[in-house]
Amino acid sequence: MRLFRTPLGALTSVGFTSPDRLVATLGAEQPWIRLSESALRSLAEPLGIFLLTTDPTLTAPAAAMAPPVAARIA
């Protein structure tokens, strides 16, 4: 079972609807098994985790390079 944090910091269990979506987010070497939603929730609830996120994507804007100091002074 994978746990992520939401943008607000809450723990959430994570499920994917297809192996391709899992690979796109976590990579090809990520081990996995097929679970129903109720089974995933049953695993997470004893840990106090009641959120379930389906098919998350781990994306962020590309970091921009700051212009050189000389360019900022001019």
BELZI-V792546 format. One record per residue. N is the residue number from 1. PHI is phi in whole degrees, 0 to 359 (* if undefined). OMEGA is omega in degrees with one decimal (none if undefined). Layout:
n,phi,omega
N,PHI,OMEGA
N,PHI,OMEGA
//
This chain:
n,phi,omega
1,*,177.0
2,259,174.9
3,240,175.5
4,238,170.6
5,252,175.5
6,286,176.7
7,303,178.2
8,267,174.2
9,97,179.3
10,284,175.3
11,285,177.6
12,219,170.8
13,282,-172.6
14,232,175.2
15,227,179.3
16,238,-177.5
17,273,176.2
18,202,176.0
19,302,179.7
20,298,179.0
21,291,176.3
22,296,-179.9
23,299,-179.4
24,297,-177.5
25,264,-171.9
26,248,178.2
27,98,-173.6
28,290,-176.7
29,273,-178.0
30,288,176.5
31,289,-179.2
32,205,170.2
33,224,178.4
34,277,177.1
35,226,172.4
36,282,177.5
37,300,-178.2
38,295,177.6
39,293,178.0
40,297,177.7
41,296,179.3
42,295,177.2
43,287,-174.7
44,276,-173.5
45,300,177.6
46,297,177.1
47,270,-179.4
48,80,-178.9
49,253,-175.6
50,245,177.2
51,269,174.8
52,228,177.4
53,252,-179.4
54,253,177.5
55,51,177.2
56,290,172.5
57,239,179.3
58,260,-178.1
59,230,175.4
60,210,177.2
61,299,177.0
62,297,178.5
63,289,179.2
64,264,176.4
65,283,175.6
66,286,178.0
67,295,178.3
68,304,-177.6
69,305,-178.5
70,300,-179.5
71,291,-179.6
72,283,-178.1
73,282,-174.2
74,295,none
//
